[in-house]
Amino acid sequence: MPHADAGISKLAVIGAGKMGGTLIRALVDAAVIEPGQIIATSRHTETAGDGSRRLGVEVITDNRAGIRGADVVIVAVKPQVLAEVLDEIGGLLEPHQLLVSIVASATTAFIERQCAAPVPVVRSMPNTPSLVRAGMSVLCAGSHATRAHLNKAERVFGAVGRTLVLDEKHMDAVTALGASGPAFVYVVLESLAEGGVKVGLPRDIATELAAQTCLGAAKMVLETGEHPALLKDAVTTPAGCTIDGLLALEEGGLRVTLIKAVVEATLRAGQLLTK
């Protein structure tokens, strides 16, 4: 069966919102697990009903009931309500259950303190391109999580894109670059498309050209292993048009602006739990 690869008999997703729903749809589409093996929760009856229709899985409003019998519990709520959710389920979680948190800013130590038992916790930060199986998820292990727990989490998130395992000290930076990063790239992509419109291309053509160009450039970096600067130089011929465009980018401060965007998002990522 497809789900055997991930070793999950029942998956509970606490919080069937944007990211939780994205992950559910991606996991089902990738045949990691079947809809009947998933139960999700939502805070309100109305959103639960809508979520059930939208996602094709059972969505309930009772977090305690949701985790019952689940071998993997994914917590996908807003940082501001995490403590409330852990108050509900922390005393019920058992050591044989794997708790995976995709809550920005929430450390594994914080989560472990809210659990009555020594529950294995894996912290993960996926991003929204998981919906099209082009996600980037970074994981780290809590004090009770073993390599086997990380392997199970990696198999889950690996079905929706690439995965990395890093030390937890990097997770705020990962949140900024990996999770917020797509928004920054969309601004770049939109701007490139607007440039195409400015020089006479139809908008739909300009958008497709910009999107495929960004996709191809990213794939070149990942598949060749070359530094982006070397790949940039390979495109930039002497006295050609590319160098003129690069000069305009440097004059506009694009490089420094993007660096600052990641730095600012990193600082904010570490504050979400308390703000």
C-alpha positions as CSV (number, residue, x, y, z in Angstrom):
1,M,0.0,0.0,0.0
2,P,1.3,3.6,-0.6
3,H,1.2,4.5,3.1
4,A,3.5,1.6,4.0
5,D,6.5,3.5,2.8
6,A,6.0,6.3,5.4
7,G,5.0,3.8,8.1
8,I,1.9,5.8,9.1
9,S,-1.3,4.0,9.9
10,K,-3.1,7.2,11.1
11,L,-2.2,10.8,10.7
12,A,-3.7,13.6,12.7
13,V,-3.3,17.2,11.5
14,I,-4.1,19.7,14.2
15,G,-5.1,22.8,12.2
16,A,-6.5,22.3,8.7
17,G,-5.7,25.9,7.7
18,K,-3.6,27.0,4.8
19,M,-0.3,25.1,5.6
20,G,-2.0,22.2,7.2
21,G,-4.4,21.9,4.2
22,T,-1.6,22.3,1.8
23,L,0.3,19.4,3.4
24,I,-2.8,17.2,3.5
25,R,-3.5,17.7,-0.2
26,A,0.1,17.2,-1.1
27,L,0.5,14.0,0.9
28,V,-2.7,12.5,-0.6
29,D,-1.7,13.5,-4.1
30,A,1.7,12.0,-3.7
31,A,0.1,8.7,-2.4
32,V,2.0,8.9,0.9
33,I,-1.2,8.2,2.8
34,E,-4.9,7.7,1.9
35,P,-7.6,10.2,2.9
36,G,-9.3,7.6,5.2
37,Q,-6.1,7.5,7.3
38,I,-6.1,11.2,7.9
39,I,-8.1,13.1,10.5
40,A,-7.8,16.9,10.8
41,T,-9.1,19.5,13.1
42,S,-10.4,23.0,12.9
43,R,-11.5,25.4,15.6
44,H,-15.0,26.1,14.3
45,T,-17.8,23.9,13.0
46,E,-18.2,25.9,9.9
47,T,-14.6,25.8,8.9
48,A,-14.5,22.1,9.8
49,G,-17.3,21.4,7.3
50,D,-15.7,23.5,4.6
51,G,-12.3,21.9,5.3
52,S,-13.8,18.4,5.0
53,R,-15.3,19.2,1.6
54,R,-12.2,21.0,0.4
55,L,-9.6,18.4,1.5
56,G,-11.6,15.2,1.2
57,V,-10.7,14.0,4.7
58,E,-12.5,14.0,8.0
59,V,-12.2,17.3,9.8
60,I,-13.5,17.7,13.4
61,T,-13.4,20.4,16.0
62,D,-12.1,18.2,18.9
63,N,-8.3,18.2,19.1
64,R,-8.3,15.5,21.8
65,A,-10.4,13.2,19.7
66,G,-8.2,14.0,16.7
67,I,-5.0,12.7,18.2
68,R,-6.5,9.5,19.6
69,G,-5.0,6.5,17.9
70,A,-2.7,8.6,15.6
71,D,0.9,7.5,15.3
72,V,1.9,10.8,13.8
73,V,0.4,14.1,14.9
74,I,1.2,17.2,12.9
75,V,0.6,20.5,14.6
76,A,-0.1,23.2,12.1
77,V,-1.6,26.1,14.0
78,K,-0.7,29.8,14.3
79,P,2.1,30.4,16.8
80,Q,-0.2,32.6,18.9
81,V,-2.6,29.6,19.7
82,L,0.0,26.9,20.1
83,A,0.1,27.1,23.9
84,E,-3.7,26.7,24.0
85,V,-3.5,23.6,21.7
86,L,-0.8,22.0,23.7
87,D,-2.8,22.6,26.9
88,E,-5.5,20.4,25.3
89,I,-3.4,17.6,23.9
90,G,-0.1,17.7,25.8
91,G,-1.4,15.5,28.6
92,L,-2.8,12.9,26.2
93,L,0.2,12.4,23.9
94,E,2.1,9.2,24.5
95,P,5.7,8.2,23.8
96,H,4.8,6.0,20.9
97,Q,3.3,8.9,19.0
98,L,5.5,11.2,16.9
99,L,4.6,14.9,17.2
100,V,5.7,17.0,14.3
101,S,5.4,20.7,14.6
102,I,5.3,23.1,11.7
103,V,4.7,26.1,13.9
104,A,7.1,28.9,13.3
105,S,9.1,30.1,16.2
106,A,8.1,27.2,18.5
107,T,11.2,25.3,19.8
108,T,11.2,21.6,20.4
109,A,12.0,22.4,24.1
110,F,8.9,24.6,24.4
111,I,6.7,21.9,23.0
112,E,8.3,19.1,25.1
113,R,7.6,21.1,28.3
114,Q,3.9,21.1,27.5
115,C,3.7,17.3,27.1
116,A,3.2,15.1,30.2
117,A,5.1,12.1,28.6
118,P,8.5,12.0,26.9
119,V,7.0,12.5,23.5
120,P,9.4,12.5,20.5
121,V,9.1,15.9,18.8
122,V,10.3,16.8,15.3
123,R,10.2,20.4,14.3
124,S,9.7,21.1,10.6
125,M,9.4,24.1,8.5
126,P,7.9,23.4,5.1
127,N,6.8,25.9,2.5
128,T,3.8,26.4,0.3
129,P,5.3,25.0,-2.9
130,S,4.8,21.6,-1.2
131,L,1.4,21.8,-2.8
132,V,3.0,21.1,-6.2
133,R,5.6,18.7,-4.8
134,A,8.3,21.3,-5.1
135,G,8.5,22.1,-1.4
136,M,11.6,22.7,0.8
137,S,11.3,21.3,4.3
138,V,13.9,21.6,7.0
139,L,13.7,19.3,10.1
140,C,15.3,19.2,13.5
141,A,14.9,16.7,16.3
142,G,13.9,17.3,19.9
143,S,15.5,15.6,22.9
144,H,13.4,12.5,22.7
145,A,13.4,12.1,18.9
146,T,15.6,9.4,17.4
147,R,17.1,9.1,13.9
148,A,14.1,6.7,13.2
149,H,11.7,9.5,14.1
150,L,13.5,11.9,11.8
151,N,13.5,9.3,9.0
152,K,9.7,9.0,9.3
153,A,9.3,12.8,9.2
154,E,11.7,13.0,6.2
155,R,9.7,10.4,4.3
156,V,6.5,12.4,4.9
157,F,7.9,15.7,3.8
158,G,10.2,14.2,1.2
159,A,7.0,13.2,-0.7
160,V,6.3,16.9,-1.2
161,G,9.7,18.2,-2.1
162,R,13.3,18.3,-0.8
163,T,14.2,17.9,2.9
164,L,17.2,18.8,5.0
165,V,18.0,18.0,8.7
166,L,19.7,20.9,10.5
167,D,20.5,22.0,14.0
168,E,17.6,23.8,15.6
169,K,19.6,27.0,16.0
170,H,19.1,27.6,12.2
171,M,15.3,27.3,12.2
172,D,14.5,31.0,12.4
173,A,16.7,31.6,9.3
174,V,15.1,28.6,7.6
175,T,11.7,30.1,8.3
176,A,12.8,33.4,6.7
177,L,14.5,31.9,3.6
178,G,12.5,28.7,3.0
179,A,9.0,29.6,4.2
180,S,8.9,33.3,3.5
181,G,11.3,33.1,0.5
182,P,8.6,32.1,-2.0
183,A,6.9,35.4,-1.4
184,F,10.2,37.2,-2.2
185,V,10.6,35.2,-5.4
186,Y,7.1,36.0,-6.4
187,V,7.9,39.7,-6.2
188,V,11.0,39.1,-8.4
189,L,9.0,37.0,-10.8
190,E,6.2,39.6,-11.0
191,S,8.7,42.3,-11.6
192,L,10.3,40.4,-14.5
193,A,6.9,39.8,-16.0
194,E,6.1,43.5,-15.7
195,G,9.4,44.2,-17.5
196,G,8.3,42.0,-20.3
197,V,5.0,43.8,-20.5
198,K,6.9,47.1,-20.6
199,V,8.9,46.0,-23.7
200,G,5.8,44.8,-25.5
201,L,5.0,41.2,-24.5
202,P,1.5,40.1,-23.7
203,R,1.0,39.7,-20.0
204,D,0.3,36.0,-20.0
205,I,3.3,35.3,-22.2
206,A,5.6,37.5,-20.0
207,T,4.4,35.7,-16.9
208,E,5.0,32.3,-18.4
209,L,8.4,33.3,-19.6
210,A,9.3,34.7,-16.2
211,A,8.0,31.7,-14.3
212,Q,9.8,29.1,-16.4
213,T,13.0,31.2,-16.4
214,C,12.9,31.3,-12.6
215,L,12.2,27.5,-12.5
216,G,14.9,26.7,-14.9
217,A,17.5,28.9,-13.2
218,A,16.7,27.3,-9.8
219,K,16.9,23.8,-11.3
220,M,20.3,24.7,-12.8
221,V,21.6,25.5,-9.3
222,L,20.3,22.4,-7.7
223,E,21.2,19.9,-10.5
224,T,24.7,21.3,-11.4
225,G,25.8,22.2,-7.9
226,E,27.5,25.3,-9.4
227,H,27.6,28.5,-7.4
228,P,24.9,30.9,-8.7
229,A,27.6,33.5,-9.5
230,L,29.3,31.1,-11.9
231,L,26.1,30.3,-13.6
232,K,25.4,34.0,-13.9
233,D,28.8,34.6,-15.5
234,A,28.1,31.9,-18.0
235,V,25.1,33.8,-19.3
236,T,26.9,37.2,-19.2
237,T,28.8,37.6,-22.5
238,P,31.1,40.5,-23.1
239,A,29.3,43.6,-24.3
240,G,26.0,41.7,-24.4
241,C,22.6,42.7,-23.2
242,T,22.8,40.7,-19.9
243,I,25.5,42.8,-18.4
244,D,23.4,46.0,-19.0
245,G,20.5,44.4,-17.2
246,L,22.8,43.3,-14.3
247,L,24.1,46.8,-14.0
248,A,20.5,48.1,-13.7
249,L,19.9,45.5,-10.9
250,E,22.9,46.7,-9.0
251,E,22.0,50.3,-9.4
252,G,18.5,49.5,-8.0
253,G,20.0,47.7,-5.0
254,L,18.2,44.4,-5.6
255,R,20.9,42.3,-4.1
256,V,21.1,44.3,-0.8
257,T,17.3,44.5,-0.6
258,L,16.9,40.8,-0.9
259,I,19.5,40.2,1.8
260,K,17.8,42.6,4.1
261,A,14.5,40.9,3.5
262,V,15.9,37.6,4.7
263,V,17.5,39.2,7.7
264,E,14.4,41.1,8.8
265,A,12.2,38.0,8.3
266,T,14.6,35.9,10.4
267,L,14.4,38.4,13.3
268,R,10.6,38.3,13.1
269,A,10.5,34.6,12.9
270,G,12.0,34.3,16.4
271,Q,9.3,36.5,17.9
272,L,6.1,34.9,16.5
273,L,5.4,32.7,19.5
274,T,5.1,35.6,21.9
275,K,3.8,38.3,19.6
